[in-house]
Amino acid sequence: MAKVAALSLPVESPKITLIGVGLLGGSVGLAAKKRGVAGRVTGLVRRVESIEECLASGAVDEATQDFAEAVEGASLVILCTPVGRMKDMAARIKPHLSPEAVVTDVGSVKASVVQGIEPILPRFVGSHPLCGSEKTGVAHADADLFEGATCAVTPTEQSDAEAVVKVNEFWGVLGAKVVNLTTEAHDDIVARTSHLPHVVASALVHAILGKPAEGESDFIGTGFTDTTRLASGSPTMWRDIALTNSEAIQKAINDLQLELSELKNALATKDGTALEGFFEEGKILRDQWLEGGEKK
């Protein structure tokens, strides 16, 4: 796993195309314009109603539903759709891409995405900026979203070397800390650090709000609100993530179930020492992580 230093892109005015202009896509557009790495940002949208919203946000200079118009002349194309749609998007933009165009994505799963797109687009390099929000839509886009965030870039043996450099440099200029690693390593890691927290948040909502006891609603406070924030994320996006990283997420759930099993045993036996140790270790580990700045 290699960290890559941020470099300065050549001074030019390239066209960047966003395939999908939601929170992440919009943030890419705003960040690229703010940092002067895009002379023009074009967004491909699904609904005609989205065109005015995207333009009003300032994330794009033009928005269209036409694939050819969207990618024509683009030097960098970024797939910002749910991962389940990316292979189809790659096939649809291929006839309209210039030979020099580099394509990347922002998907939270990498192995299936790269395996699906690389044979279609030889200058595709997978990437995943580890940032975002449970909120959706371009209205929540943020030009500084990537500042200080880790961005995984997952080149393969087939990756075009020039394209890898360009993708690394692009995220670095946007303020991200770029790390290169394999697609498999990426998916195993994020299954534990990103996908499992969302699954747990959703399961907790189902357990409490889906089966409410009488009078319970009056006692739901900030602890529940904070813990379940992730459950408000896009169901379509998380469906695709769960389907495409199923095995790794299952392993992460198994690890969590072991922890819960030990906790349940301590509760059943009223083992105060074990219970205090459980909570103390959790506090120590989290405090050390926060002090080390790893929350980024």
C-alpha positions in Angstrom: 0.0 0.0 0.0 1.8 3.1 -1.2 1.1 6.7 -0.4 1.4 9.1 -3.3 2.6 12.7 -2.9 0.3 15.3 -4.3 1.7 16.8 -7.5 0.8 19.9 -9.5 -1.1 19.2 -12.7 0.1 21.0 -15.8 -1.3 24.5 -16.3 -4.0 23.9 -18.9 -7.8 24.3 -19.2 -9.0 20.7 -19.7 -12.6 19.7 -19.9 -13.7 17.4 -17.0 -16.9 15.4 -17.4 -18.9 14.1 -14.4 -21.1 11.1 -15.1 -23.7 11.8 -12.4 -23.8 15.0 -10.5 -24.9 14.2 -6.9 -23.1 15.0 -3.7 -19.7 13.5 -4.7 -19.9 14.4 -8.4 -20.9 17.9 -7.5 -18.1 18.2 -5.0 -15.6 17.1 -7.6 -16.8 19.8 -10.0 -16.7 22.5 -7.3 -13.3 21.4 -6.1 -11.8 21.2 -9.6 -13.1 24.6 -10.5 -11.9 26.2 -7.2 -8.4 24.8 -7.7 -8.1 25.7 -11.3 -7.7 22.2 -12.7 -10.8 22.3 -15.0 -11.4 24.9 -17.7 -14.9 23.5 -18.1 -16.9 21.0 -16.2 -19.7 19.1 -17.9 -22.3 17.0 -16.1 -24.3 14.1 -17.5 -27.6 13.8 -15.7 -30.5 11.3 -15.9 -33.4 13.7 -15.5 -34.1 16.9 -17.3 -35.2 18.5 -14.0 -31.6 18.0 -12.7 -30.0 20.3 -15.3 -31.1 23.6 -13.7 -30.2 22.3 -10.3 -26.7 21.4 -11.3 -26.1 24.7 -13.1 -27.5 26.6 -10.1 -25.1 24.8 -7.7 -22.1 26.0 -9.7 -20.7 22.4 -9.8 -20.9 22.3 -13.6 -20.7 24.8 -16.4 -23.1 22.8 -18.5 -25.4 19.8 -17.9 -26.8 17.5 -20.5 -28.5 14.1 -21.0 -26.6 13.5 -24.2 -23.7 11.1 -23.8 -21.8 12.3 -26.8 -22.1 15.9 -25.8 -21.1 15.2 -22.3 -17.8 13.4 -23.0 -16.7 15.0 -26.3 -13.3 16.6 -25.8 -13.0 15.7 -22.2 -9.5 14.9 -20.9 -10.8 13.4 -17.6 -14.2 11.6 -17.1 -15.3 10.6 -13.6 -18.0 8.1 -13.0 -20.1 9.2 -10.1 -23.1 6.8 -10.3 -23.9 3.9 -8.1 -21.4 1.1 -8.6 -24.0 -1.2 -10.2 -24.4 1.2 -13.1 -20.8 2.0 -13.8 -20.1 -0.8 -16.3 -23.1 0.2 -18.4 -22.0 3.9 -18.2 -18.5 2.9 -19.4 -19.9 1.1 -22.4 -22.2 4.0 -23.3 -19.5 6.7 -23.2 -16.8 4.6 -25.0 -17.8 5.5 -28.6 -17.6 9.2 -27.8 -14.3 9.4 -25.8 -11.2 10.8 -27.2 -8.3 8.3 -27.3 -6.4 10.4 -24.8 -9.2 10.6 -22.2 -8.6 9.2 -18.8 -11.6 7.7 -16.9 -11.9 7.1 -13.2 -14.7 6.8 -10.6 -15.7 7.5 -7.0 -17.2 4.1 -6.2 -16.9 2.5 -2.7 -16.2 -0.9 -4.2 -13.3 -1.5 -6.5 -12.7 -5.1 -7.6 -16.0 -5.6 -9.5 -15.9 -2.1 -10.9 -12.4 -2.4 -12.2 -12.9 -5.9 -13.6 -16.0 -4.8 -15.4 -14.7 -1.5 -16.9 -11.0 -2.1 -17.6 -11.7 -4.4 -20.7 -14.0 -1.6 -22.0 -11.9 1.4 -21.3 -8.1 0.7 -21.3 -7.4 4.2 -19.8 -9.6 3.6 -16.8 -8.1 3.7 -13.3 -10.3 3.0 -10.3 -10.4 5.4 -7.4 -12.4 6.0 -4.2 -12.3 9.2 -2.1 -13.2 8.2 1.4 -15.5 11.1 2.2 -19.0 12.1 1.8 -22.2 12.3 3.8 -25.5 10.6 4.4 -27.0 13.5 2.5 -27.6 13.2 -1.2 -27.9 15.6 -4.1 -25.8 18.3 -5.7 -27.3 20.9 -3.3 -25.0 19.4 -0.6 -21.8 19.4 -2.7 -18.8 20.9 -1.0 -15.7 22.3 -2.8 -13.5 21.3 0.2 -14.9 17.8 0.7 -11.7 16.1 -0.4 -9.3 18.3 1.7 -7.4 16.0 4.0 -9.4 12.9 3.0 -7.8 9.7 2.0 -8.4 8.7 -1.6 -7.7 5.2 -2.7 -6.4 4.6 -6.2 -6.3 1.0 -7.4 -4.2 0.5 -10.5 -3.7 -3.0 -11.9 -1.1 -4.7 -14.0 -3.1 -3.6 -17.1 -3.4 0.0 -16.1 -2.0 2.7 -18.4 0.9 4.2 -16.6 0.1 7.8 -17.8 -3.5 7.4 -16.7 -2.4 6.3 -13.2 -0.2 9.3 -12.8 -3.0 11.6 -14.0 -5.6 10.1 -11.6 -3.1 10.3 -8.6 -2.3 13.9 -9.4 -5.9 14.9 -9.8 -7.0 13.8 -6.4 -3.8 15.2 -4.9 -4.6 18.6 -6.3 -8.1 18.4 -4.9 -6.5 18.1 -1.4 -6.7 14.3 -0.9 -4.1 12.0 0.6 -3.7 9.5 -2.2 -2.9 5.9 -1.4 -2.3 3.2 -4.1 -3.4 -0.4 -3.3 -4.9 -3.4 -5.0 -8.6 -3.6 -5.6 -8.9 -6.7 -3.3 -7.1 -4.9 -0.4 -9.3 -1.9 -0.8 -12.5 -3.9 -0.7 -11.5 -5.9 2.4 -10.5 -2.7 4.2 -13.6 -0.6 3.4 -15.9 -3.6 4.2 -14.8 -3.2 7.8 -14.2 0.6 8.1 -17.1 1.9 5.9 -19.6 -0.8 4.8 -20.0 -2.5 8.2 -20.8 0.8 10.0 -23.6 1.5 7.5 -25.0 -2.0 7.8 -24.9 -1.8 11.6 -26.6 1.7 11.5 -29.4 0.3 9.3 -29.8 -2.8 11.4 -30.1 -0.7 14.6 -32.8 1.4 13.0 -34.7 -1.8 12.0 -34.4 -3.2 15.5 -35.6 -0.1 17.3 -37.8 2.0 14.9 -39.0 -1.0 12.9 -40.3 -2.8 16.1 -41.1 0.1 18.5 -42.3 -0.7 22.0 -45.0 1.5 23.5 -43.7 4.8 24.8 -40.2 4.2 23.4 -40.3 7.2 21.0 -40.1 9.6 24.0 -36.8 8.1 25.0 -34.9 8.2 21.7 -32.1 10.8 22.1 -28.9 12.0 20.6 -27.1 8.6 21.1 -29.5 6.9 18.8 -29.5 9.8 16.4 -25.7 10.0 16.2 -25.2 6.2 15.9 -27.7 5.8 13.1 -26.9 8.8 11.0 -25.4 6.6 8.2 -28.8 4.9 7.8 -30.1 7.9 6.0 -27.7 7.3 3.0 -28.9 6.4 -0.5 -30.6 3.0 -0.5 -29.8 2.4 -4.2 -26.1 3.2 -3.6 -25.9 0.9 -0.6 -27.8 -1.9 -2.3 -25.1 -1.9 -5.0 -22.3 -1.7 -2.5 -23.7 -4.7 -0.5 -24.2 -6.8 -3.6 -20.7 -6.1 -5.1 -18.8 -6.5 -1.9 -20.9 -9.2 -0.3 -18.2 -11.6 0.8 -16.0 -9.0 2.5 -19.0 -7.5 4.3 -20.1 -10.9 5.5 -16.6 -11.4 7.0 -16.9 -8.1 8.7 -20.3 -9.0 10.1 -18.8 -12.2 11.5 -16.1 -10.3 13.3 -18.8 -8.0 14.9 -20.9 -11.0 15.8 -18.0 -12.5 17.8 -17.7 -9.3 19.7 -21.4 -9.2 20.4 -21.4 -12.8 21.5 -18.7 -12.2 24.1 -20.6 -9.2 25.3 -23.8 -11.2 25.5 -22.0 -13.9 27.6 -20.7 -11.2 30.0 -24.2 -9.9 30.4 -25.7 -13.3 31.0 -23.1 -14.2 33.7 -23.2 -10.6 35.1 -19.4 -10.5 34.8 -18.7 -6.9 35.8 -15.0 -7.2 35.2 -15.6 -8.4 31.6 -18.2 -5.7 31.0 -16.0 -2.9 32.3 -13.1 -4.2 30.3 -15.2 -4.3 27.2 -16.3 -0.7 27.5 -12.8 0.5 28.7 -11.0 -1.1 25.7 -13.6 0.5 23.4 -13.0 3.9 24.9 -9.2 3.6 24.8 -9.1 2.4 21.2 -11.4 5.1 20.0 -9.6 7.9 21.9 -6.2 6.8 20.6 -7.6 6.7 17.1 -9.0 10.2 17.4 -5.8 11.6 19.0 -3.8 10.1 16.1 -5.9 12.1 13.6 -7.1 8.9 12.0 -10.7 10.0 11.8 -9.9 11.6 8.5 
